[in-house]
Amino acid sequence: MEVIKVRDYNEMSEKAAEYIIEKVKANSKIRLGLATGGTPLGLYKNMVTDFQHNNTSYRRVTSFNLDEYVGLSEEHPNSYRYYMNKSLFNHINTLKSNIHLPNGNAVSLQEECIRYDQLIQDSGGIDLQILGIGQNGHIGFNEPGTPFGSKVHVVRLTESTRQANKHFFNHMNEVPTHAITMGIQSIMKSKEILLLASGGQKSVAIHKLLQGEVSQQFPASILQLHPNVTVIADEEALSLALSYI
Ligand SMILES: N[C@@H]1[C@@H](O)[C@H](O)[C@@H](COP(=O)(O)O)O[C@@H]1O
């Protein structure tokens, strides 16, 4: 795992955007895996600014998002589809037909998992997967205990994850209880992974990611076994793992 240490959230966002833009320029048909949450918001903002100034084209780029809440429509302001449209897709020249997220409102969630998994495979797989990390080590919505062999699946969110995401909602009882997420195996199949982390509340997770044992109880630890992972983390997120770099 390569670790790039940055000063703060802004520098993390700038570096991550530079990293991705370079990859998009090198391969106009790149298949990106995208993440949501607070962490990548600055990254997307920088990608939008770059698009406005430099016209980096996303016309041929395909994207697959990691996850989506169950029970929220695409128009719901807290759905990840809405989040992606608002923070990135509405401001760059991606083709709608090239944008993919799981449908958390599907009649059969099991069939939706199979469809989404197949779609990723049929496309040829993900070239570059962007990841954040949950305080309990979750990636996507793969909570502790998720089998490392998991494909796209429905998860029940832990209370701690619901708590961590509640600031996006008006009330705790509006925070969905379930989500569809790419599994650990789906994530590990990506050719390359870029994980972002900022702030002291991620320091334990980053320490375990870099120096802990590989265990299903800490899902992100599996990334130690992936051949091409880059972590861009700021000083606070790296504060417990400083000996690593
Ligand atoms: N499903 C998302 C993850 O993809 C994200 O990485 C994580 C961290 O979120 P944040 O970046 O807001 O700390 O939480 C959410 O639950």
Ligand as a Chemical Component Dictionary entry (heavy atoms), coordinates in Angstrom:
data_LIG
# 
_chem_comp.id                   LIG 
_chem_comp.type                 NON-POLYMER 
_chem_comp.pdbx_formal_charge   0 
_chem_comp.three_letter_code    LIG 
# 
loop_
_chem_comp_atom.comp_id 
_chem_comp_atom.atom_id 
_chem_comp_atom.alt_atom_id 
_chem_comp_atom.type_symbol 
_chem_comp_atom.charge 
_chem_comp_atom.model_Cartn_x 
_chem_comp_atom.model_Cartn_y 
_chem_comp_atom.model_Cartn_z 
_chem_comp_atom.pdbx_ordinal 
LIG N1 N1 N 0 -21.304 4.107  2.640 1  
LIG C1 C1 C 0 -20.464 5.191  3.036 2  
LIG C2 C2 C 0 -19.037 4.825  2.786 3  
LIG O1 O1 O 0 -18.845 4.627  1.395 4  
LIG C3 C3 C 0 -18.149 5.907  3.352 5  
LIG O2 O2 O 0 -16.827 5.682  2.985 6  
LIG C4 C4 C 0 -18.233 5.926  4.851 7  
LIG C5 C5 C 0 -17.452 7.054  5.488 8  
LIG O3 O3 O 0 -18.167 8.237  5.402 9  
LIG P1 P1 P 0 -17.545 9.675  5.614 10 
LIG O4 O4 O 0 -16.691 9.912  4.430 11 
LIG O5 O5 O 0 -18.739 10.601 5.665 12 
LIG O6 O6 O 0 -16.792 9.631  6.887 13 
LIG O7 O7 O 0 -19.560 5.976  5.286 14 
LIG C6 C6 C 0 -20.675 5.696  4.488 15 
LIG O8 O8 O 0 -21.344 4.821  5.298 16 
# 
loop_
_chem_comp_bond.comp_id 
_chem_comp_bond.atom_id_1 
_chem_comp_bond.atom_id_2 
_chem_comp_bond.value_order 
_chem_comp_bond.pdbx_ordinal 
LIG N1 C1 SING 1  
LIG C1 C2 SING 2  
LIG C1 C6 SING 3  
LIG C2 O1 SING 4  
LIG C2 C3 SING 5  
LIG C3 O2 SING 6  
LIG C3 C4 SING 7  
LIG C4 C5 SING 8  
LIG C4 O7 SING 9  
LIG C5 O3 SING 10 
LIG O3 P1 SING 11 
LIG P1 O4 DOUB 12 
LIG P1 O5 SING 13 
LIG P1 O6 SING 14 
LIG O7 C6 SING 15 
LIG C6 O8 SING 16 
# 
